[in-house]
Amino acid sequence: MNKYNLKVLTYTHVYETTIYAKHFHTTTNNSTTSGFYSFYDENTLVACYPIDKTIIVSIEDIEEE
């Protein structure tokens, strides 16, 4: 399991969030700059954030019990 610390930019402010997931995947459109990060726990989608508005600050490997 990984702990992803993110900063998400909005039009009015920046907020920080933490996502716990096994891995993430990026999806982009070749003809535009749009795309998103998809965070998964096994095959279950945990969260999605737009690439152009999201900064992955750190990724920590955490041990599962």
Summary of the structure (lengths in Angstrom):
residues: 65
radius of gyration: 12.5
end to end distance: 10.3
largest distance: 43.3
contacts: 147
relative contact order: 0.35
helix: 5%
strand: 68%
